[in-house]
């Protein structure tokens, strides 16, 4: 995967994770719930990217 594309993906996902974590914190004020929410977000977002990268090869 080209470096520029990898950096772009990291930036986009970083923004998504920061916004999601902030929204979860605003509603719950619990780090445990934020951590669980981030794991769920990662499980929803990262597998499609991996699948797409494998198909592109």
Secondary structure by P-SEA (a helix, b strand, c coil): ccaaaaaaaaaaaaaaaaaaaaaaaaccccaaaaaaaaaaaaaaccaaaaaaaaaac
